[in-house]
């Protein structure tokens, strides 16, 4: 199985978002900002991956 550029872009974006969410969670742990911010970041990550996956299917 080979990985084309679109699959690599989707995987790379997922890794970047996961790192951003984990880092934010670590930094905000124990603060009042932790609860509201994590779902917002998760929604942004999901939206970004949906857009990328849609662009991949249109492109191919």
PDBQT receptor file of N, H, CA, C and O in Angstrom, charges set to zero:
ATOM      1  N   UNK A   1       0.839  -1.175   0.000  1.00  0.00    +0.000 N 
ATOM      2  CA  UNK A   1       0.000   0.000   0.000  1.00  0.00    +0.000 C 
ATOM      3  C   UNK A   1       0.886   1.240   0.000  1.00  0.00    +0.000 C 
ATOM      4  O   UNK A   1       1.762   1.389   0.852  1.00  0.00    +0.000 OA
ATOM      5  N   UNK A   2       0.654   2.112  -0.946  1.00  0.00    +0.000 N 
ATOM      6  H   UNK A   2      -0.058   1.991  -1.638  1.00  0.00    +0.000 HD
ATOM      7  CA  UNK A   2       1.429   3.342  -1.003  1.00  0.00    +0.000 C 
ATOM      8  C   UNK A   2       0.577   4.502  -0.508  1.00  0.00    +0.000 C 
ATOM      9  O   UNK A   2      -0.651   4.475  -0.589  1.00  0.00    +0.000 OA
ATOM     10  N   UNK A   3       1.251   5.509   0.001  1.00  0.00    +0.000 N 
ATOM     11  H   UNK A   3       2.249   5.531   0.067  1.00  0.00    +0.000 HD
ATOM     12  CA  UNK A   3       0.553   6.680   0.504  1.00  0.00    +0.000 C 
ATOM     13  C   UNK A   3       0.730   7.817  -0.490  1.00  0.00    +0.000 C 
ATOM     14  O   UNK A   3       1.854   8.221  -0.788  1.00  0.00    +0.000 OA
ATOM     15  N   UNK A   4      -0.379   8.327  -1.000  1.00  0.00    +0.000 N 
ATOM     16  H   UNK A   4      -1.292   7.998  -0.758  1.00  0.00    +0.000 HD
ATOM     17  CA  UNK A   4      -0.266   9.447  -1.919  1.00  0.00    +0.000 C 
ATOM     18  C   UNK A   4      -0.236  10.754  -1.127  1.00  0.00    +0.000 C 
ATOM     19  O   UNK A   4      -0.335  10.737   0.100  1.00  0.00    +0.000 OA
ATOM     20  N   UNK A   5      -0.102  11.877  -1.817  1.00  0.00    +0.000 N 
ATOM     21  H   UNK A   5      -0.022  11.890  -2.814  1.00  0.00    +0.000 HD
ATOM     22  CA  UNK A   5       0.059  13.174  -1.165  1.00  0.00    +0.000 C 
ATOM     23  C   UNK A   5      -1.164  13.558  -0.339  1.00  0.00    +0.000 C 
ATOM     24  O   UNK A   5      -1.022  14.147   0.733  1.00  0.00    +0.000 OA
ATOM     25  N   UNK A   6      -2.366  13.233  -0.823  1.00  0.00    +0.000 N 
ATOM     26  H   UNK A   6      -2.481  12.755  -1.694  1.00  0.00    +0.000 HD
ATOM     27  CA  UNK A   6      -3.565  13.595  -0.071  1.00  0.00    +0.000 C 
ATOM     28  C   UNK A   6      -3.654  12.812   1.229  1.00  0.00    +0.000 C 
ATOM     29  O   UNK A   6      -4.018  13.376   2.261  1.00  0.00    +0.000 OA
ATOM     30  N   UNK A   7      -3.336  11.549   1.200  1.00  0.00    +0.000 N 
ATOM     31  H   UNK A   7      -3.040  11.091   0.362  1.00  0.00    +0.000 HD
ATOM     32  CA  UNK A   7      -3.363  10.750   2.427  1.00  0.00    +0.000 C 
ATOM     33  C   UNK A   7      -2.322  11.255   3.420  1.00  0.00    +0.000 C 
ATOM     34  O   UNK A   7      -2.571  11.294   4.625  1.00  0.00    +0.000 OA
ATOM     35  N   UNK A   8      -1.177  11.635   2.918  1.00  0.00    +0.000 N 
ATOM     36  H   UNK A   8      -0.974  11.604   1.939  1.00  0.00    +0.000 HD
ATOM     37  CA  UNK A   8      -0.133  12.186   3.780  1.00  0.00    +0.000 C 
ATOM     38  C   UNK A   8      -0.578  13.516   4.381  1.00  0.00    +0.000 C 
ATOM     39  O   UNK A   8      -0.286  13.793   5.545  1.00  0.00    +0.000 OA
ATOM     40  N   UNK A   9      -1.276  14.335   3.611  1.00  0.00    +0.000 N 
ATOM     41  H   UNK A   9      -1.514  14.110   2.666  1.00  0.00    +0.000 HD
ATOM     42  CA  UNK A   9      -1.770  15.616   4.115  1.00  0.00    +0.000 C 
ATOM     43  C   UNK A   9      -2.805  15.401   5.209  1.00  0.00    +0.000 C 
ATOM     44  O   UNK A   9      -2.789  16.093   6.227  1.00  0.00    +0.000 OA
ATOM     45  N   UNK A  10      -3.696  14.454   5.004  1.00  0.00    +0.000 N 
ATOM     46  H   UNK A  10      -3.709  13.893   4.177  1.00  0.00    +0.000 HD
ATOM     47  CA  UNK A  10      -4.721  14.171   6.013  1.00  0.00    +0.000 C 
ATOM     48  C   UNK A  10      -4.077  13.623   7.287  1.00  0.00    +0.000 C 
ATOM     49  O   UNK A  10      -4.437  14.037   8.389  1.00  0.00    +0.000 OA
ATOM     50  N   UNK A  11      -3.143  12.709   7.147  1.00  0.00    +0.000 N 
ATOM     51  H   UNK A  11      -2.851  12.372   6.252  1.00  0.00    +0.000 HD
ATOM     52  CA  UNK A  11      -2.449  12.147   8.299  1.00  0.00    +0.000 C 
ATOM     53  C   UNK A  11      -1.643  13.222   9.030  1.00  0.00    +0.000 C 
ATOM     54  O   UNK A  11      -1.667  13.296  10.258  1.00  0.00    +0.000 OA
ATOM     55  N   UNK A  12      -0.941  14.039   8.278  1.00  0.00    +0.000 N 
ATOM     56  H   UNK A  12      -0.922  13.979   7.280  1.00  0.00    +0.000 HD
ATOM     57  CA  UNK A  12      -0.157  15.115   8.884  1.00  0.00    +0.000 C 
ATOM     58  C   UNK A  12      -1.026  16.108   9.626  1.00  0.00    +0.000 C 
ATOM     59  O   UNK A  12      -0.675  16.549  10.720  1.00  0.00    +0.000 OA
ATOM     60  N   UNK A  13      -2.158  16.464   9.040  1.00  0.00    +0.000 N 
ATOM     61  H   UNK A  13      -2.443  16.106   8.151  1.00  0.00    +0.000 HD
ATOM     62  CA  UNK A  13      -3.076  17.387   9.699  1.00  0.00    +0.000 C 
ATOM     63  C   UNK A  13      -3.630  16.780  10.981  1.00  0.00    +0.000 C 
ATOM     64  O   UNK A  13      -3.745  17.470  11.994  1.00  0.00    +0.000 OA
ATOM     65  N   UNK A  14      -3.972  15.504  10.946  1.00  0.00    +0.000 N 
ATOM     66  H   UNK A  14      -3.879  14.943  10.124  1.00  0.00    +0.000 HD
ATOM     67  CA  UNK A  14      -4.490  14.836  12.148  1.00  0.00    +0.000 C 
ATOM     68  C   UNK A  14      -3.440  14.827  13.254  1.00  0.00    +0.000 C 
ATOM     69  O   UNK A  14      -3.765  15.048  14.421  1.00  0.00    +0.000 OA
ATOM     70  N   UNK A  15      -2.198  14.577  12.898  1.00  0.00    +0.000 N 
ATOM     71  H   UNK A  15      -1.934  14.398  11.951  1.00  0.00    +0.000 HD
ATOM     72  CA  UNK A  15      -1.121  14.561  13.904  1.00  0.00    +0.000 C 
ATOM     73  C   UNK A  15      -0.912  15.946  14.488  1.00  0.00    +0.000 C 
ATOM     74  O   UNK A  15      -0.733  16.085  15.698  1.00  0.00    +0.000 OA
ATOM     75  N   UNK A  16      -0.931  16.968  13.651  1.00  0.00    +0.000 N 
ATOM     76  H   UNK A  16      -1.076  16.855  12.668  1.00  0.00    +0.000 HD
ATOM     77  CA  UNK A  16      -0.748  18.340  14.134  1.00  0.00    +0.000 C 
ATOM     78  C   UNK A  16      -1.878  18.741  15.073  1.00  0.00    +0.000 C 
ATOM     79  O   UNK A  16      -1.629  19.315  16.133  1.00  0.00    +0.000 OA
ATOM     80  N   UNK A  17      -3.134  18.438  14.688  1.00  0.00    +0.000 N 
ATOM     81  H   UNK A  17      -3.337  17.971  13.827  1.00  0.00    +0.000 HD
ATOM     82  CA  UNK A  17      -4.263  18.781  15.550  1.00  0.00    +0.000 C 
ATOM     83  C   UNK A  17      -4.199  18.009  16.860  1.00  0.00    +0.000 C 
ATOM     84  O   UNK A  17      -4.478  18.572  17.918  1.00  0.00    +0.000 OA
ATOM     85  N   UNK A  18      -3.840  16.746  16.810  1.00  0.00    +0.000 N 
ATOM     86  H   UNK A  18      -3.613  16.289  15.951  1.00  0.00    +0.000 HD
ATOM     87  CA  UNK A  18      -3.737  15.952  18.038  1.00  0.00    +0.000 C 
ATOM     88  C   UNK A  18      -2.680  16.541  18.972  1.00  0.00    +0.000 C 
ATOM     89  O   UNK A  18      -2.893  16.626  20.181  1.00  0.00    +0.000 OA
ATOM     90  N   UNK A  19      -1.556  16.942  18.418  1.00  0.00    +0.000 N 
ATOM     91  H   UNK A  19      -1.383  16.874  17.435  1.00  0.00    +0.000 HD
ATOM     92  CA  UNK A  19      -0.495  17.552  19.227  1.00  0.00    +0.000 C 
ATOM     93  C   UNK A  19      -0.962  18.881  19.815  1.00  0.00    +0.000 C 
ATOM     94  O   UNK A  19      -0.684  19.180  20.976  1.00  0.00    +0.000 OA
ATOM     95  N   UNK A  20      -1.668  19.673  19.019  1.00  0.00    +0.000 N 
ATOM     96  H   UNK A  20      -1.894  19.430  18.076  1.00  0.00    +0.000 HD
ATOM     97  CA  UNK A  20      -2.165  20.963  19.511  1.00  0.00    +0.000 C 
ATOM     98  C   UNK A  20      -3.169  20.768  20.638  1.00  0.00    +0.000 C 
ATOM     99  O   UNK A  20      -3.133  21.495  21.631  1.00  0.00    +0.000 OA
ATOM    100  N   UNK A  21      -4.064  19.796  20.497  1.00  0.00    +0.000 N 
ATOM    101  H   UNK A  21      -4.094  19.205  19.691  1.00  0.00    +0.000 HD
ATOM    102  CA  UNK A  21      -5.069  19.550  21.529  1.00  0.00    +0.000 C 
ATOM    103  C   UNK A  21      -4.415  19.023  22.804  1.00  0.00    +0.000 C 
ATOM    104  O   UNK A  21      -4.763  19.461  23.901  1.00  0.00    +0.000 OA
ATOM    105  N   UNK A  22      -3.476  18.094  22.674  1.00  0.00    +0.000 N 
ATOM    106  H   UNK A  22      -3.193  17.739  21.783  1.00  0.00    +0.000 HD
ATOM    107  CA  UNK A  22      -2.809  17.549  23.856  1.00  0.00    +0.000 C 
ATOM    108  C   UNK A  22      -1.969  18.612  24.567  1.00  0.00    +0.000 C 
ATOM    109  O   UNK A  22      -1.959  18.672  25.796  1.00  0.00    +0.000 OA
ATOM    110  N   UNK A  23      -1.272  19.442  23.809  1.00  0.00    +0.000 N 
ATOM    111  H   UNK A  23      -1.280  19.394  22.810  1.00  0.00    +0.000 HD
ATOM    112  CA  UNK A  23      -0.462  20.498  24.408  1.00  0.00    +0.000 C 
ATOM    113  C   UNK A  23      -1.344  21.516  25.119  1.00  0.00    +0.000 C 
ATOM    114  O   UNK A  23      -1.035  21.940  26.232  1.00  0.00    +0.000 OA
ATOM    115  N   UNK A  24      -2.431  21.905  24.483  1.00  0.00    +0.000 N 
ATOM    116  H   UNK A  24      -2.682  21.560  23.578  1.00  0.00    +0.000 HD
ATOM    117  CA  UNK A  24      -3.358  22.848  25.099  1.00  0.00    +0.000 C 
ATOM    118  C   UNK A  24      -3.957  22.252  26.363  1.00  0.00    +0.000 C 
ATOM    119  O   UNK A  24      -4.063  22.936  27.382  1.00  0.00    +0.000 OA
ATOM    120  N   UNK A  25      -4.346  20.997  26.308  1.00  0.00    +0.000 N 
ATOM    121  H   UNK A  25      -4.259  20.442  25.480  1.00  0.00    +0.000 HD
ATOM    122  CA  UNK A  25      -4.913  20.336  27.487  1.00  0.00    +0.000 C 
ATOM    123  C   UNK A  25      -3.895  20.306  28.629  1.00  0.00    +0.000 C 
ATOM    124  O   UNK A  25      -4.253  20.539  29.783  1.00  0.00    +0.000 OA
ATOM    125  N   UNK A  26      -2.655  20.027  28.318  1.00  0.00    +0.000 N 
ATOM    126  H   UNK A  26      -2.364  19.838  27.380  1.00  0.00    +0.000 HD
ATOM    127  CA  UNK A  26      -1.608  19.981  29.340  1.00  0.00    +0.000 C 
ATOM    128  C   UNK A  26      -1.391  21.359  29.954  1.00  0.00    +0.000 C 
ATOM    129  O   UNK A  26      -1.258  21.484  31.171  1.00  0.00    +0.000 OA
ATOM    130  N   UNK A  27      -1.354  22.396  29.113  1.00  0.00    +0.000 N 
ATOM    131  H   UNK A  27      -1.461  22.294  28.124  1.00  0.00    +0.000 HD
ATOM    132  CA  UNK A  27      -1.090  23.738  29.611  1.00  0.00    +0.000 C 
ATOM    133  C   UNK A  27      -2.260  24.319  30.402  1.00  0.00    +0.000 C 
ATOM    134  O   UNK A  27      -2.049  25.079  31.347  1.00  0.00    +0.000 OA
ATOM    135  N   UNK A  28      -3.479  23.971  30.028  1.00  0.00    +0.000 N 
ATOM    136  H   UNK A  28      -3.650  23.354  29.260  1.00  0.00    +0.000 HD
ATOM    137  CA  UNK A  28      -4.656  24.548  30.670  1.00  0.00    +0.000 C 
ATOM    138  C   UNK A  28      -5.260  23.670  31.759  1.00  0.00    +0.000 C 
ATOM    139  O   UNK A  28      -6.283  24.027  32.343  1.00  0.00    +0.000 OA
ATOM    140  N   UNK A  29      -4.649  22.540  32.036  1.00  0.00    +0.000 N 
ATOM    141  H   UNK A  29      -3.818  22.250  31.562  1.00  0.00    +0.000 HD
ATOM    142  CA  UNK A  29      -5.172  21.634  33.046  1.00  0.00    +0.000 C 
ATOM    143  C   UNK A  29      -5.260  22.348  34.393  1.00  0.00    +0.000 C 
ATOM    144  O   UNK A  29      -4.281  22.923  34.868  1.00  0.00    +0.000 OA
ATOM    145  N   UNK A  30      -6.424  22.304  34.991  1.00  0.00    +0.000 N 
ATOM    146  H   UNK A  30      -7.220  21.837  34.605  1.00  0.00    +0.000 HD
ATOM    147  CA  UNK A  30      -6.616  22.947  36.284  1.00  0.00    +0.000 C 
ATOM    148  C   UNK A  30      -7.073  24.391  36.201  1.00  0.00    +0.000 C 
ATOM    149  O   UNK A  30      -7.249  25.030  37.239  1.00  0.00    +0.000 OA
ATOM    150  N   UNK A  31      -7.272  24.928  35.010  1.00  0.00    +0.000 N 
ATOM    151  H   UNK A  31      -7.129  24.409  34.167  1.00  0.00    +0.000 HD
ATOM    152  CA  UNK A  31      -7.757  26.296  34.865  1.00  0.00    +0.000 C 
ATOM    153  C   UNK A  31      -9.224  26.290  34.446  1.00  0.00    +0.000 C 
ATOM    154  O   UNK A  31      -9.777  25.245  34.104  1.00  0.00    +0.000 OA
ATOM    155  N   UNK A  32      -9.838  27.451  34.476  1.00  0.00    +0.000 N 
ATOM    156  H   UNK A  32      -9.388  28.299  34.754  1.00  0.00    +0.000 HD
ATOM    157  CA  UNK A  32     -11.237  27.569  34.058  1.00  0.00    +0.000 C 
ATOM    158  C   UNK A  32     -11.388  27.494  32.544  1.00  0.00    +0.000 C 
ATOM    159  O   UNK A  32     -12.500  27.304  32.051  1.00  0.00    +0.000 OA
ATOM    160  N   UNK A  33     -10.309  27.638  31.802  1.00  0.00    +0.000 N 
ATOM    161  H   UNK A  33      -9.406  27.793  32.202  1.00  0.00    +0.000 HD
ATOM    162  CA  UNK A  33     -10.370  27.627  30.341  1.00  0.00    +0.000 C 
ATOM    163  C   UNK A  33     -10.333  26.230  29.742  1.00  0.00    +0.000 C 
ATOM    164  O   UNK A  33     -10.650  26.044  28.567  1.00  0.00    +0.000 OA
ATOM    165  N   UNK A  34      -9.948  25.257  30.543  1.00  0.00    +0.000 N 
ATOM    166  H   UNK A  34      -9.690  25.408  31.498  1.00  0.00    +0.000 HD
ATOM    167  CA  UNK A  34      -9.779  23.899  30.039  1.00  0.00    +0.000 C 
ATOM    168  C   UNK A  34     -11.073  23.331  29.459  1.00  0.00    +0.000 C 
ATOM    169  O   UNK A  34     -11.077  22.833  28.334  1.00  0.00    +0.000 OA
ATOM    170  N   UNK A  35     -12.156  23.400  30.207  1.00  0.00    +0.000 N 
ATOM    171  H   UNK A  35     -12.153  23.805  31.121  1.00  0.00    +0.000 HD
ATOM    172  CA  UNK A  35     -13.424  22.807  29.796  1.00  0.00    +0.000 C 
ATOM    173  C   UNK A  35     -13.966  23.346  28.477  1.00  0.00    +0.000 C 
ATOM    174  O   UNK A  35     -14.290  22.563  27.584  1.00  0.00    +0.000 OA
ATOM    175  N   UNK A  36     -14.072  24.666  28.337  1.00  0.00    +0.000 N 
ATOM    176  H   UNK A  36     -13.809  25.302  29.063  1.00  0.00    +0.000 HD
ATOM    177  CA  UNK A  36     -14.655  25.188  27.089  1.00  0.00    +0.000 C 
ATOM    178  C   UNK A  36     -13.734  25.100  25.875  1.00  0.00    +0.000 C 
ATOM    179  O   UNK A  36     -14.212  25.008  24.745  1.00  0.00    +0.000 OA
ATOM    180  N   UNK A  37     -12.433  25.128  26.093  1.00  0.00    +0.000 N 
ATOM    181  H   UNK A  37     -12.044  25.203  27.011  1.00  0.00    +0.000 HD
ATOM    182  CA  UNK A  37     -11.527  25.211  24.953  1.00  0.00    +0.000 C 
ATOM    183  C   UNK A  37     -11.287  23.875  24.263  1.00  0.00    +0.000 C 
ATOM    184  O   UNK A  37     -11.111  23.846  23.045  1.00  0.00    +0.000 OA
ATOM    185  N   UNK A  38     -11.275  22.792  24.986  1.00  0.00    +0.000 N 
ATOM    186  H   UNK A  38     -11.419  22.816  25.975  1.00  0.00    +0.000 HD
ATOM    187  CA  UNK A  38     -10.991  21.485  24.386  1.00  0.00    +0.000 C 
ATOM    188  C   UNK A  38     -12.048  21.098  23.340  1.00  0.00    +0.000 C 
ATOM    189  O   UNK A  38     -11.671  20.640  22.261  1.00  0.00    +0.000 OA
ATOM    190  N   UNK A  39     -13.358  21.261  23.610  1.00  0.00    +0.000 N 
ATOM    191  H   UNK A  39     -13.664  21.633  24.486  1.00  0.00    +0.000 HD
ATOM    192  CA  UNK A  39     -14.337  20.944  22.556  1.00  0.00    +0.000 C 
ATOM    193  C   UNK A  39     -14.228  21.864  21.336  1.00  0.00    +0.000 C 
ATOM    194  O   UNK A  39     -14.482  21.441  20.209  1.00  0.00    +0.000 OA
ATOM    195  N   UNK A  40     -13.853  23.106  21.566  1.00  0.00    +0.000 N 
ATOM    196  H   UNK A  40     -13.647  23.450  22.482  1.00  0.00    +0.000 HD
ATOM    197  CA  UNK A  40     -13.683  24.030  20.443  1.00  0.00    +0.000 C 
ATOM    198  C   UNK A  40     -12.533  23.561  19.549  1.00  0.00    +0.000 C 
ATOM    199  O   UNK A  40     -12.662  23.550  18.325  1.00  0.00    +0.000 OA
ATOM    200  N   UNK A  41     -11.422  23.179  20.155  1.00  0.00    +0.000 N 
ATOM    201  H   UNK A  41     -11.318  23.188  21.149  1.00  0.00    +0.000 HD
ATOM    202  CA  UNK A  41     -10.295  22.667  19.372  1.00  0.00    +0.000 C 
ATOM    203  C   UNK A  41     -10.654  21.357  18.675  1.00  0.00    +0.000 C 
ATOM    204  O   UNK A  41     -10.264  21.131  17.529  1.00  0.00    +0.000 OA
ATOM    205  N   UNK A  42     -11.390  20.502  19.362  1.00  0.00    +0.000 N 
ATOM    206  H   UNK A  42     -11.707  20.685  20.293  1.00  0.00    +0.000 HD
ATOM    207  CA  UNK A  42     -11.826  19.246  18.745  1.00  0.00    +0.000 C 
ATOM    208  C   UNK A  42     -12.722  19.489  17.547  1.00  0.00    +0.000 C 
ATOM    209  O   UNK A  42     -12.602  18.804  16.532  1.00  0.00    +0.000 OA
ATOM    210  N   UNK A  43     -13.614  20.452  17.655  1.00  0.00    +0.000 N 
ATOM    211  H   UNK A  43     -13.712  21.008  18.480  1.00  0.00    +0.000 HD
ATOM    212  CA  UNK A  43     -14.479  20.800  16.526  1.00  0.00    +0.000 C 
ATOM    213  C   UNK A  43     -13.691  21.358  15.357  1.00  0.00    +0.000 C 
ATOM    214  O   UNK A  43     -13.976  21.050  14.200  1.00  0.00    +0.000 OA
ATOM    215  N   UNK A  44     -12.702  22.178  15.666  1.00  0.00    +0.000 N 
ATOM    216  H   UNK A  44     -12.471  22.428  16.606  1.00  0.00    +0.000 HD
ATOM    217  CA  UNK A  44     -11.846  22.708  14.602  1.00  0.00    +0.000 C 
ATOM    218  C   UNK A  44     -11.074  21.603  13.902  1.00  0.00    +0.000 C 
ATOM    219  O   UNK A  44     -10.929  21.614  12.680  1.00  0.00    +0.000 OA
ATOM    220  N   UNK A  45     -10.583  20.657  14.677  1.00  0.00    +0.000 N 
ATOM    221  H   UNK A  45     -10.701  20.648  15.670  1.00  0.00    +0.000 HD
ATOM    222  CA  UNK A  45      -9.852  19.531  14.092  1.00  0.00    +0.000 C 
ATOM    223  C   UNK A  45     -10.767  18.693  13.214  1.00  0.00    +0.000 C 
ATOM    224  O   UNK A  45     -10.397  18.317  12.102  1.00  0.00    +0.000 OA
ATOM    225  N   UNK A  46     -11.956  18.402  13.711  1.00  0.00    +0.000 N 
ATOM    226  H   UNK A  46     -12.257  18.708  14.614  1.00  0.00    +0.000 HD
ATOM    227  CA  UNK A  46     -12.894  17.588  12.935  1.00  0.00    +0.000 C 
ATOM    228  C   UNK A  46     -13.292  18.306  11.647  1.00  0.00    +0.000 C 
ATOM    229  O   UNK A  46     -13.334  17.697  10.578  1.00  0.00    +0.000 OA
ATOM    230  N   UNK A  47     -13.580  19.585  11.752  1.00  0.00    +0.000 N 
ATOM    231  H   UNK A  47     -13.546  20.080  12.620  1.00  0.00    +0.000 HD
ATOM    232  CA  UNK A  47     -13.941  20.359  10.558  1.00  0.00    +0.000 C 
ATOM    233  C   UNK A  47     -12.823  20.390   9.536  1.00  0.00    +0.000 C 
ATOM    234  O   UNK A  47     -13.065  20.247   8.338  1.00  0.00    +0.000 OA
ATOM    235  N   UNK A  48     -11.613  20.573  10.003  1.00  0.00    +0.000 N 
ATOM    236  H   UNK A  48     -11.416  20.689  10.977  1.00  0.00    +0.000 HD
ATOM    237  CA  UNK A  48     -10.466  20.609   9.100  1.00  0.00    +0.000 C 
ATOM    238  C   UNK A  48     -10.292  19.277   8.391  1.00  0.00    +0.000 C 
ATOM    239  O   UNK A  48     -10.047  19.249   7.185  1.00  0.00    +0.000 OA
ATOM    240  N   UNK A  49     -10.412  18.174   9.116  1.00  0.00    +0.000 N 
ATOM    241  H   UNK A  49     -10.611  18.196  10.096  1.00  0.00    +0.000 HD
ATOM    242  CA  UNK A  49     -10.240  16.860   8.504  1.00  0.00    +0.000 C 
ATOM    243  C   UNK A  49     -11.375  16.543   7.535  1.00  0.00    +0.000 C 
ATOM    244  O   UNK A  49     -11.147  15.899   6.511  1.00  0.00    +0.000 OA
ATOM    245  N   UNK A  50     -12.597  16.990   7.843  1.00  0.00    +0.000 N 
ATOM    246  H   UNK A  50     -12.782  17.514   8.675  1.00  0.00    +0.000 HD
ATOM    247  CA  UNK A  50     -13.716  16.778   6.929  1.00  0.00    +0.000 C 
ATOM    248  C   UNK A  50     -13.481  17.527   5.624  1.00  0.00    +0.000 C 
ATOM    249  O   UNK A  50     -13.716  16.991   4.541  1.00  0.00    +0.000 OA
ATOM    250  N   UNK A  51     -13.016  18.771   5.732  1.00  0.00    +0.000 N 
ATOM    251  H   UNK A  51     -12.825  19.207   6.612  1.00  0.00    +0.000 HD
ATOM    252  CA  UNK A  51     -12.743  19.561   4.526  1.00  0.00    +0.000 C 
ATOM    253  C   UNK A  51     -11.632  18.914   3.700  1.00  0.00    +0.000 C 
ATOM    254  O   UNK A  51     -11.745  18.816   2.478  1.00  0.00    +0.000 OA
ATOM    255  N   UNK A  52     -10.573  18.478   4.352  1.00  0.00    +0.000 N 
ATOM    256  H   UNK A  52     -10.481  18.557   5.344  1.00  0.00    +0.000 HD
ATOM    257  CA  UNK A  52      -9.476  17.825   3.632  1.00  0.00    +0.000 C 
ATOM    258  C   UNK A  52      -9.919  16.528   2.965  1.00  0.00    +0.000 C 
ATOM    259  O   UNK A  52      -9.555  16.253   1.821  1.00  0.00    +0.000 OA
ATOM    260  N   UNK A  53     -10.701  15.737   3.682  1.00  0.00    +0.000 N 
ATOM    261  H   UNK A  53     -10.997  15.960   4.611  1.00  0.00    +0.000 HD
ATOM    262  CA  UNK A  53     -11.183  14.475   3.103  1.00  0.00    +0.000 C 
ATOM    263  C   UNK A  53     -12.106  14.750   1.924  1.00  0.00    +0.000 C 
ATOM    264  O   UNK A  53     -12.055  14.037   0.922  1.00  0.00    +0.000 OA
ATOM    265  N   UNK A  54     -12.947  15.770   2.030  1.00  0.00    +0.000 N 
ATOM    266  H   UNK A  54     -12.988  16.349   2.844  1.00  0.00    +0.000 HD
ATOM    267  CA  UNK A  54     -13.822  16.140   0.916  1.00  0.00    +0.000 C 
ATOM    268  C   UNK A  54     -13.025  16.629  -0.277  1.00  0.00    +0.000 C 
ATOM    269  O   UNK A  54     -13.354  16.306  -1.418  1.00  0.00    +0.000 OA
ATOM    270  N   UNK A  55     -11.982  17.403  -0.024  1.00  0.00    +0.000 N 
ATOM    271  H   UNK A  55     -11.715  17.665   0.903  1.00  0.00    +0.000 HD
ATOM    272  CA  UNK A  55     -11.145  17.871  -1.124  1.00  0.00    +0.000 C 
ATOM    273  C   UNK A  55     -10.428  16.707  -1.795  1.00  0.00    +0.000 C 
ATOM    274  O   UNK A  55     -10.220  16.714  -3.008  1.00  0.00    +0.000 OA
ATOM    275  N   UNK A  56     -10.053  15.710  -1.005  1.00  0.00    +0.000 N 
ATOM    276  H   UNK A  56     -10.222  15.704  -0.020  1.00  0.00    +0.000 HD
ATOM    277  CA  UNK A  56      -9.388  14.530  -1.581  1.00  0.00    +0.000 C 
ATOM    278  C   UNK A  56     -10.344  13.784  -2.509  1.00  0.00    +0.000 C 
ATOM    279  O   UNK A  56      -9.962  13.386  -3.609  1.00  0.00    +0.000 OA
ATOM    280  N   UNK A  57     -11.585  13.595  -2.064  1.00  0.00    +0.000 N 
ATOM    281  H   UNK A  57     -11.895  13.919  -1.170  1.00  0.00    +0.000 HD
ATOM    282  CA  UNK A  57     -12.514  12.819  -2.882  1.00  0.00    +0.000 C 
ATOM    283  C   UNK A  57     -12.887  13.575  -4.146  1.00  0.00    +0.000 C 
ATOM    284  O   UNK A  57     -13.105  12.957  -5.188  1.00  0.00    +0.000 OA
ATOM    285  N   UNK A  58     -12.965  14.886  -4.079  1.00  0.00    +0.000 N 
ATOM    286  H   UNK A  58     -12.788  15.388  -3.233  1.00  0.00    +0.000 HD
ATOM    287  CA  UNK A  58     -13.262  15.682  -5.285  1.00  0.00    +0.000 C 
ATOM    288  C   UNK A  58     -12.090  15.647  -6.249  1.00  0.00    +0.000 C 
ATOM    289  O   UNK A  58     -12.275  15.549  -7.462  1.00  0.00    +0.000 OA
ATOM    290  N   UNK A  59     -10.891  15.726  -5.709  1.00  0.00    +0.000 N 
ATOM    291  H   UNK A  59     -10.741  15.805  -4.723  1.00  0.00    +0.000 HD
ATOM    292  CA  UNK A  59      -9.667  15.756  -6.526  1.00  0.00    +0.000 C 
ATOM    293  C   UNK A  59      -9.456  14.440  -7.269  1.00  0.00    +0.000 C 
ATOM    294  O   UNK A  59      -8.984  14.437  -8.406  1.00  0.00    +0.000 OA
ATOM    295  N   UNK A  60      -9.803  13.328  -6.634  1.00  0.00    +0.000 N 
ATOM    296  H   UNK A  60     -10.186  13.331  -5.710  1.00  0.00    +0.000 HD
ATOM    297  CA  UNK A  60      -9.542  12.011  -7.236  1.00  0.00    +0.000 C 
ATOM    298  C   UNK A  60     -10.698  11.623  -8.076  1.00  0.00    +0.000 C 
ATOM    299  O   UNK A  60     -10.691  10.549  -8.678  1.00  0.00    +0.000 OA
TER     300      UNK A  60
